Amino acid sequence: MTSGEDRARQALESSGIEHTITRHGPVKSLEEAAAARGVAPDRIVKTMVVRRGEDDYLFVLVPGDRQISWPKLRALLGVSRLSMPDAATAKDVTGYERGTITPFGAERAWPVVADAAVTGTISIGAGAHGVAATVEADDALRVLDATVADVTEPSASSQ
């Protein structure tokens, strides 16, 4: 069985998009992660797994300094209820443990929704703790066939 990092790296390589893999030690905050990756905090993109229904999930790409706006996401998807799966379910449906989840190399190609603020050069998790890929957002969103929409709001910690 290949590691999460290997799966993510192979998916990035086969996508043909230009990327740089960075590795760093444990970090305790968004600011530490951004410094370790050499990017601004709003350039870090978190991959969130959201449950729409029974065996129906999606990835939501969220800038590091923002959080999902549940009313906006529900409106975009035309549903009245969404939830976050527990850690075990998230691992089952993506192949990655929390903190390492990425749409690149996931067990299933769930739909991807990217917040409209995911632009420019971004750093996205790459399948293992302390491993990230720096890519151009436009390239990543294209190969992921992402729906781009305003689905976030500022994080409570960044207000």
N, CA, C and O of each residue as an XYZ file, in Angstrom:
636
protein
N       0.844     -1.189      0.000
C       0.000      0.000      0.000
C       0.886      1.247      0.000
O       1.856      1.328      0.753
N       0.548      2.201     -0.839
C       1.354      3.420     -0.898
C       0.925      4.383      0.196
O      -0.211      4.347      0.668
N       1.845      5.238      0.586
C       1.543      6.221      1.622
C       0.688      7.340      1.041
O       0.608      7.520     -0.174
N       0.049      8.092      1.945
C      -0.740      9.232      1.501
C       0.095     10.224      0.718
O      -0.350     10.764     -0.295
N       1.316     10.461      1.197
C       2.193     11.400      0.491
C       2.493     10.892     -0.919
O       2.477     11.666     -1.877
N       2.766      9.595     -1.045
C       3.051      9.031     -2.374
C       1.848      9.175     -3.305
O       1.998      9.559     -4.465
N       0.652      8.866     -2.793
C      -0.560      8.984     -3.621
C      -0.770     10.423     -4.076
O      -1.063     10.671     -5.246
N      -0.621     11.372     -3.153
C      -0.822     12.780     -3.499
C       0.220     13.236     -4.516
O      -0.107     13.913     -5.491
N       1.471     12.863     -4.282
C       2.548     13.264     -5.196
C       2.330     12.663     -6.581
O       2.492     13.354     -7.587
N       1.966     11.387     -6.641
C       1.715     10.742     -7.936
C       0.558     11.412     -8.669
O       0.612     11.605     -9.883
N      -0.494     11.767     -7.921
C      -1.640     12.443     -8.545
C      -1.232     13.813     -9.080
O      -1.643     14.203    -10.173
N      -0.428     14.539     -8.314
C       0.052     15.844     -8.776
C       0.913     15.688    -10.022
O       0.762     16.438    -10.986
N       1.813     14.716    -10.001
C       2.692     14.507    -11.158
C       1.895     14.105    -12.392
O       2.151     14.612    -13.484
N       0.932     13.197    -12.232
C       0.165     12.755    -13.404
C      -0.782     13.837    -13.908
O      -1.211     13.792    -15.061
N      -1.116     14.817    -13.053
C      -1.990     15.914    -13.489
C      -1.273     16.840    -14.467
O      -1.906     17.535    -15.262
N       0.061     16.840    -14.396
C       0.844     17.698    -15.279
C       0.990     19.126    -14.794
O       1.641     19.934    -15.458
N       0.394     19.464    -13.638
C       0.534     20.849    -13.174
C       1.875     21.023    -12.468
O       2.390     20.112    -11.821
N       2.411     22.217    -12.616
C       3.672     22.543    -11.964
C       3.425     22.633    -10.466
O       2.460     23.263    -10.032
N       4.283     22.011     -9.679
C       4.121     22.042     -8.228
C       5.479     21.885     -7.554
O       6.423     21.342     -8.128
N       5.548     22.369     -6.337
C       6.736     22.210     -5.509
C       6.291     21.595     -4.193
O       5.374     22.105     -3.548
N       6.930     20.505     -3.790
C       6.612     19.867     -2.512
C       7.477     20.499     -1.427
O       8.688     20.641     -1.594
N       6.848     20.876     -0.316
C       7.591     21.387      0.840
C       7.333     20.457      2.020
O       6.257     19.872      2.142
N       8.321     20.331      2.873
C       8.198     19.514      4.081
C       8.619     20.371      5.272
O       9.555     21.165      5.187
N       7.913     20.195      6.371
C       8.264     20.935      7.585
C       7.867     20.118      8.805
O       7.092     19.166      8.712
N       8.409     20.504      9.937
C       8.087     19.835     11.193
C       6.710     20.234     11.688
O       5.980     20.954     11.008
N       6.357     19.762     12.876
C       5.048     20.081     13.444
C       4.853     21.588     13.598
O       5.780     22.316     13.955
N       3.645     22.032     13.327
C       3.285     23.440     13.497
C       2.039     23.506     14.365
O       1.227     22.581     14.391
N       1.907     24.626     15.078
C       0.795     24.753     16.018
C      -0.236     25.788     15.598
O      -1.274     25.931     16.244
N       0.045     26.513     14.514
C      -0.889     27.559     14.110
C      -0.796     27.779     12.608
O       0.139     27.328     11.946
N      -1.782     28.478     12.097
C      -1.784     28.851     10.684
C      -0.536     29.673     10.361
O       0.097     29.468      9.325
N      -0.188     30.603     11.250
C       0.967     31.460     11.014
C       2.260     30.647     10.951
O       3.118     30.907     10.107
N       2.398     29.660     11.847
C       3.591     28.802     11.823
C       3.638     27.983     10.537
O       4.700     27.836      9.931
N       2.493     27.451     10.123
C       2.445     26.666      8.882
C       2.820     27.536      7.689
O       3.577     27.110      6.817
N       2.290     28.755      7.654
C       2.590     29.664      6.542
C       4.085     29.987      6.503
O       4.698     29.976      5.436
N       4.666     30.273      7.666
C       6.100     30.581      7.714
C       6.925     29.377      7.259
O       7.898     29.535      6.522
N       6.540     28.176      7.695
C       7.281     26.967      7.326
C       7.197     26.689      5.826
O       8.124     26.137      5.234
N       6.080     27.077      5.224
C       5.883     26.828      3.791
C       6.304     28.007      2.922
O       6.318     27.901      1.696
N       6.647     29.129      3.549
C       7.098     30.296      2.801
C       5.998     31.018      2.050
O       6.232     31.579      0.980
N       4.782     31.004      2.619
C       3.651     31.691      1.988
C       2.898     32.502      3.040
O       3.092     32.306      4.240
N       2.043     33.408      2.587
C       1.190     34.167      3.503
C       0.080     33.245      4.023
O      -0.306     32.300      3.336
N      -0.434     33.512      5.227
C      -1.479     32.650      5.791
C      -2.700     32.457      4.880
O      -3.287     31.375      4.852
N      -3.078     33.497      4.143
C      -4.261     33.348      3.284
C      -3.972     32.539      2.020
O      -4.884     32.266      1.239
N      -2.720     32.157      1.814
C      -2.338     31.323      0.657
C      -2.364     29.837      1.005
O      -2.287     28.986      0.119
N      -2.473     29.527      2.303
C      -2.629     28.127      2.704
C      -4.084     27.757      2.453
O      -4.996     28.498      2.818
N      -4.289     26.612      1.829
C      -5.644     26.158      1.532
C      -5.905     24.864      2.289
O      -5.180     23.879      2.145
N      -6.970     24.893      3.107
C      -7.390     23.710      3.851
C      -8.374     22.931      2.979
O      -9.227     23.524      2.319
N      -8.254     21.610      2.979
C      -9.216     20.762      2.287
C     -10.147     20.173      3.336
O      -9.730     19.376      4.176
N     -11.408     20.574      3.280
C     -12.416     20.091      4.220
C     -13.281     19.045      3.520
O     -13.613     19.196      2.345
N     -13.641     17.990      4.240
C     -14.548     16.974      3.711
C     -15.923     17.254      4.297
O     -16.079     17.369      5.512
N     -16.913     17.363      3.426
C     -18.276     17.671      3.848
C     -19.196     16.547      3.378
O     -19.104     16.080      2.242
N     -20.077     16.129      4.268
C     -21.041     15.072      3.952
C     -22.351     15.703      3.494
O     -22.946     16.524      4.192
N     -22.791     15.292      2.285
C     -24.085     15.739      1.754
C     -25.191     14.755      2.080
O     -26.337     15.148      2.296
N     -24.851     13.488      2.116
C     -25.845     12.442      2.351
C     -25.142     11.111      2.498
O     -23.917     11.052      2.609
N     -25.923     10.041      2.499
C     -25.364      8.693      2.629
C     -24.374      8.423      1.500
O     -24.746      8.444      0.327
N     -23.115      8.168      1.851
C     -22.043      7.911      0.882
C     -21.965      8.993     -0.195
O     -21.741      8.699     -1.369
N     -22.152     10.235      0.216
C     -22.104     11.378     -0.705
C     -21.335     12.509     -0.022
O     -21.840     13.163      0.890
N     -20.118     12.720     -0.478
C     -19.229     13.699      0.135
C     -18.697     14.653     -0.917
O     -18.855     14.422     -2.116
N     -18.067     15.721     -0.465
C     -17.363     16.621     -1.362
C     -16.202     17.238     -0.613
O     -16.173     17.263      0.618
N     -15.241     17.737     -1.385
C     -14.124     18.480     -0.824
C     -14.444     19.959     -0.959
O     -14.932     20.397     -2.001
N     -14.173     20.731      0.087
C     -14.314     22.181      0.024
C     -12.939     22.773      0.320
O     -12.353     22.517      1.371
N     -12.433     23.570     -0.623
C     -11.122     24.203     -0.471
C     -11.315     25.587      0.132
O     -11.993     26.441     -0.438
N     -10.704     25.790      1.299
C     -10.941     26.977      2.117
C      -9.616     27.670      2.414
O      -8.696     27.028      2.920
N      -9.491     28.972      2.112
C      -8.266     29.686      2.493
C      -8.030     29.580      4.000
O      -8.978     29.544      4.784
N      -6.758     29.532      4.393
C      -6.386     29.308      5.779
C      -6.981     30.274      6.778
O      -7.220     29.906      7.928
N      -7.225     31.508      6.357
C      -7.745     32.522      7.275
C      -9.268     32.637      7.216
O      -9.842     33.601      7.723
N      -9.923     31.644      6.590
C     -11.377     31.686      6.439
C     -11.977     30.363      6.905
O     -11.259     29.392      7.141
N     -13.286     30.337      7.032
C     -13.997     29.118      7.400
C     -15.218     28.972      6.509
O     -15.670     29.939      5.897
N     -15.749     27.758      6.440
C     -16.937     27.518      5.618
C     -18.098     28.340      6.149
O     -18.333     28.391      7.356
N     -18.817     28.978      5.249
C     -20.097     29.611      5.578
C     -21.159     28.575      5.221
O     -21.476     28.379      4.047
N     -21.700     27.920      6.229
C     -22.653     26.837      5.975
C     -23.878     27.300      5.196
O     -24.313     26.581      4.296
N     -24.463     28.474      5.495
C     -25.608     28.915      4.680
C     -25.238     29.103      3.205
O     -26.016     28.736      2.323
N     -24.064     29.669      2.931
C     -23.637     29.869      1.535
C     -23.423     28.531      0.832
O     -23.837     28.358     -0.314
N     -22.776     27.584      1.516
C     -22.500     26.285      0.901
C     -23.797     25.510      0.670
O     -23.971     24.895     -0.382
N     -24.706     25.536      1.644
C     -26.002     24.855      1.457
C     -26.755     25.451      0.280
O     -27.340     24.717     -0.517
N     -26.747     26.775      0.162
C     -27.445     27.434     -0.954
C     -26.822     27.032     -2.290
O     -27.543     26.740     -3.244
N     -25.502     27.015     -2.365
C     -24.823     26.633     -3.604
C     -25.207     25.213     -4.019
O     -25.463     24.949     -5.194
N     -25.243     24.307     -3.049
C     -25.505     22.895     -3.343
C     -26.990     22.564     -3.407
O     -27.366     21.467     -3.821
N     -27.840     23.512     -2.998
C     -29.281     23.280     -3.039
C     -29.753     22.237     -2.037
O     -30.677     21.471     -2.312
N     -29.115     22.214     -0.881
C     -29.492     21.258      0.161
C     -29.785     22.007      1.456
O     -29.353     23.145      1.643
N     -30.528     21.348      2.348
C     -30.854     21.993      3.614
C     -29.956     21.522      4.753
O     -29.945     22.116      5.831
N     -29.197     20.441      4.504
C     -28.362     19.920      5.581
C     -27.028     19.417      5.038
O     -26.972     18.710      4.032
N     -25.963     19.798      5.727
C     -24.609     19.316      5.450
C     -23.956     19.040      6.795
O     -24.360     19.607      7.810
N     -22.955     18.179      6.809
C     -22.247     17.935      8.065
C     -20.797     17.570      7.778
O     -20.419     17.257      6.649
N     -20.005     17.622      8.832
C     -18.607     17.206      8.752
C     -18.547     15.778      9.297
O     -19.044     15.520     10.393
N     -17.949     14.853      8.554
C     -17.836     13.489      9.069
C     -16.822     13.421     10.209
O     -15.948     14.279     10.335
N     -16.957     12.382     11.037
C     -15.949     12.198     12.080
C     -14.628     11.781     11.429
O     -14.581     11.471     10.239
N     -13.571     11.779     12.218
C     -12.228     11.533     11.676
C     -12.117     10.172     10.993
O     -11.479     10.061      9.946
N     -12.727      9.133     11.569
C     -12.638      7.788     10.982
C     -13.346      7.740      9.634
O     -12.835      7.147      8.683
N     -14.512      8.357      9.549
C     -15.249      8.381      8.282
C     -14.487      9.191      7.245
O     -14.394      8.786      6.086
N     -13.943     10.331      7.650
C     -13.166     11.155      6.711
C     -12.014     10.335      6.134
O     -11.732     10.417      4.938
N     -11.348      9.548      6.976
C     -10.240      8.710      6.476
C     -10.766      7.632      5.538
O     -10.156      7.357      4.505
N     -11.895      7.020      5.892
C     -12.470      5.970      5.037
C     -12.814      6.491      3.650
O     -12.572      5.808      2.655
N     -13.375      7.693      3.572
C     -13.869      8.183      2.275
C     -12.813      8.925      1.459
O     -13.013      9.174      0.270
N     -11.686      9.281      2.091
C     -10.634      9.994      1.353
C      -9.329      9.210      1.261
O      -8.550      9.402      0.327
N      -9.091      8.327      2.230
C      -7.806      7.640      2.303
C      -6.761      8.428      3.072
O      -5.617      7.993      3.203
N      -7.156      9.590      3.581
C      -6.228     10.451      4.313
C      -6.771     10.729      5.707
O      -7.982     10.839      5.898
N      -5.860     10.843      6.691
C      -6.312     11.231      8.019
C      -6.453     12.744      8.091
O      -5.863     13.480      7.299
N      -7.244     13.189      9.056
C      -7.440     14.628      9.227
C      -6.099     15.318      9.373
O      -5.178     14.802     10.005
N      -6.009     16.497      8.775
C      -4.759     17.247      8.808
C      -3.856     16.934      7.626
O      -2.846     17.605      7.415
N      -4.224     15.899      6.843
C      -3.427     15.530      5.667
C      -4.295     15.451      4.414
O      -3.791     15.171      3.326
N      -5.595     15.696      4.560
C      -6.547     15.485      3.461
C      -6.280     16.443      2.304
O      -6.050     17.637      2.496
N      -6.317     15.883      1.108
C      -6.165     16.637     -0.131
C      -7.012     15.953     -1.191
O      -7.189     14.736     -1.140
N      -7.539     16.705     -2.150
C      -8.260     16.031     -3.233
C      -7.323     15.282     -4.176
O      -7.772     14.424     -4.936
N      -6.037     15.590     -4.139
C      -5.067     14.925     -5.010
C      -4.757     13.529     -4.475
O      -4.204     13.387     -3.385
N      -5.112     12.507     -5.239
C      -4.827     11.135     -4.840
C      -5.785     10.555     -3.826
O      -5.505      9.511     -3.237
N      -6.919     11.216     -3.610
C      -7.905     10.696     -2.662
C      -8.464      9.362     -3.168
O      -8.434      9.073     -4.364
N      -8.972      8.562     -2.231
C      -9.528      7.247     -2.569
C     -10.634      7.353     -3.617
O     -10.741      6.504     -4.503
N     -11.450      8.393     -3.512
C     -12.507      8.624     -4.494
C     -12.428     10.065     -4.955
O     -12.042     10.954     -4.196
N     -12.793     10.286     -6.190
C     -12.738     11.638     -6.767
C     -14.038     12.372     -6.451
O     -14.872     12.588     -7.329
N     -14.195     12.746     -5.200
C     -15.390     13.496     -4.800
C     -15.392     14.849     -5.501
O     -14.331     15.360     -5.861
N     -16.582     15.441     -5.700
C     -16.631     16.788     -6.284
C     -15.850     17.780     -5.413
O     -15.725     17.601     -4.202
N     -15.333     18.821     -6.057
C     -14.550     19.841     -5.352
C     -15.237     21.189     -5.510
O     -15.568     21.602     -6.621
N     -15.447     21.871     -4.384
C     -15.919     23.252     -4.375
C     -14.783     24.077     -3.794
O     -14.282     23.775     -2.711
N     -14.377     25.109     -4.507
C     -13.309     25.989     -4.024
C     -13.883     27.364     -3.756
O     -14.637     27.903     -4.566
N     -13.525     27.927     -2.621
C     -13.950     29.294     -2.345
C     -13.348     30.237     -3.377
O     -12.241     30.015     -3.867
N     -14.086     31.286     -3.697
C     -13.643     32.260     -4.701
C     -12.327     32.937     -4.312
O     -11.638     33.481     -5.175
N     -11.970     32.911     -3.029
C     -10.718     33.531     -2.578
C      -9.502     32.628     -2.800
O      -8.377     33.040     -2.518
N      -9.707     31.406     -3.300
C      -8.585     30.504     -3.604
C      -8.034     30.923     -4.962
O      -8.500     30.466     -6.006
N      -7.028     31.805     -4.927
C      -6.448     32.368     -6.149
C      -4.937     32.492     -5.991
O      -4.404     32.402     -4.885
N      -4.263     32.698     -7.108
C      -2.819     32.924     -7.074
C      -2.052     31.671     -6.695
O      -2.510     30.553     -6.933
N      -0.891     31.865     -6.108
C      -0.068     30.743     -5.662
C      -0.577     30.283     -4.310
O      -0.701     31.079     -3.379
N      -0.873     28.984     -4.203
C      -1.419     28.440     -2.958
C      -0.566     27.273     -2.477
O       0.193     26.677     -3.241
N      -0.709     26.960     -1.191
C      -0.062     25.798     -0.591
C      -1.158     24.906     -0.038
O      -1.911     25.312      0.847
N      -1.247     23.682     -0.565
C      -2.307     22.751     -0.188
C      -1.667     21.484      0.362
O      -0.599     21.076     -0.093
N      -2.313     20.869      1.331
C      -1.796     19.641      1.916
C      -1.509     18.594      0.856
O      -2.145     18.566     -0.197
N      -0.535     17.726      1.152
C      -0.124     16.723      0.169
C      -0.051     15.327      0.769
O       0.880     14.572      0.486
N      -1.034     14.984      1.598
C      -1.205     13.601      1.998
C      -0.489     13.122      3.236
O      -0.664     11.967      3.626
N       0.310     13.957      3.873
C       1.003     13.569      5.106
C       1.209     14.818      5.956
O       1.250     15.935      5.441
N       1.336     14.613      7.263
C       1.589     15.753      8.150
C       2.912     16.404      7.775
O       3.916     15.721      7.574
N       2.906     17.731      7.683
C       4.123     18.473      7.378
C       4.545     18.418      5.925
O       5.680     18.764      5.598
N       3.641     17.984      5.037
C       3.952     17.926      3.608
C       2.887     18.721      2.860
O       1.692     18.525      3.078
N       3.324     19.617      1.979
C       2.392     20.451      1.223
C       2.889     20.610     -0.201
O       4.067     20.411     -0.498
N       1.966     20.971     -1.070
C       2.312     21.256     -2.464
C       1.990     22.713     -2.736
O       0.890     23.177     -2.435
N       2.938     23.430     -3.299
C       2.706     24.799     -3.731
C       2.381     24.741     -5.217
O       3.158     24.224     -6.019
N       1.214     25.285     -5.569
C       0.714     25.225     -6.950
C       0.022     26.538     -7.285
O      -0.289     27.333     -6.399
N      -0.213     26.753     -8.563
C      -1.050     27.873     -8.977
C      -2.501     27.439     -8.832
O      -2.888     26.379     -9.325
N      -3.301     28.251     -8.159
C      -4.697     27.892     -7.907
C      -5.440     27.579     -9.198
O      -6.172     26.591     -9.260
N      -5.266     28.400    -10.230
C      -5.984     28.163    -11.487
C      -5.694     26.779    -12.044
O      -6.601     26.103    -12.529
N      -4.438     26.352    -11.980
C      -4.068     25.024    -12.481
C      -4.732     23.930    -11.649
O      -5.312     22.991    -12.193
N      -4.641     24.058    -10.329
C      -5.226     23.047     -9.444
C      -6.736     22.963     -9.635
O      -7.292     21.869     -9.733
N      -7.397     24.113     -9.686
C      -8.856     24.117     -9.817
C      -9.285     23.529    -11.151
O     -10.324     22.875    -11.242
N      -8.488     23.759    -12.183
C      -8.804     23.201    -13.503
C      -8.709     21.684    -13.480
O      -9.640     21.005    -13.914
N      -7.597     21.134    -12.978
C      -7.441     19.676    -13.004
C      -8.396     18.980    -12.035
O      -8.739     17.815    -12.234
N      -8.824     19.681    -10.995
C      -9.787     19.115    -10.052
C     -11.230     19.327    -10.505
O     -12.162     18.835     -9.869
N     -11.415     20.068    -11.615
C     -12.749     20.390    -12.125
C     -13.611     21.005    -11.019
O     -14.772     20.639    -10.833
N     -13.012     21.944    -10.297
C     -13.666     22.540     -9.135
C     -14.742     23.541     -9.534
O     -14.616     24.260    -10.526
N     -15.794     23.565     -8.739
C     -16.790     24.620     -8.802
C     -16.260     25.742     -7.919
O     -15.929     25.507     -6.757
N     -16.176     26.954     -8.449
C     -15.654     28.084     -7.679
C     -16.814     28.992     -7.298
O     -17.586     29.418     -8.156
N     -16.933     29.287     -6.000
C     -18.035     30.118     -5.512
C     -17.641     30.725     -4.167
O     -16.696     30.279     -3.517
N     -18.380     31.741     -3.772
C     -18.180     32.374     -2.469
C     -18.857     31.490     -1.418
O     -20.074     31.551     -1.244
N     -18.062     30.667     -0.716
C     -18.634     29.734      0.262
C     -17.976     29.844      1.640
O     -18.146     28.962      2.482
N     -17.221     30.936      1.870
C     -16.561     31.078      3.168
C     -16.844     32.445      3.769
O     -17.450     33.321      3.152
N     -16.378     32.583      5.000
C     -16.425     33.851      5.730
C     -15.147     33.926      6.555
O     -14.500     32.904      6.783
N     -14.774     35.123      7.006
C     -13.552     35.218      7.818
C     -13.649     34.327      9.058
O     -14.715     34.217      9.665
N     -12.539     33.694      9.430
C     -12.506     32.881     10.649
C     -12.684     33.782     11.848
O     -12.308     34.953     11.818
N     -13.254     33.238     12.896
C     -13.428     34.007     14.125
C     -12.079     34.531     14.609
O     -11.998     35.638     15.141
N     -11.016     33.739     14.427
C      -9.689     34.139     14.904
C      -9.051     35.218     14.038
O      -8.092     35.863     14.462
N      -9.580     35.425     12.810
C      -8.958     36.426     11.929
C      -9.779     37.709     11.852
O      -9.433     38.621     11.102
N     -10.857     37.784     12.618
C     -11.697     38.985     12.568
C     -11.185     40.045     13.503
O     -11.769     41.125     13.591
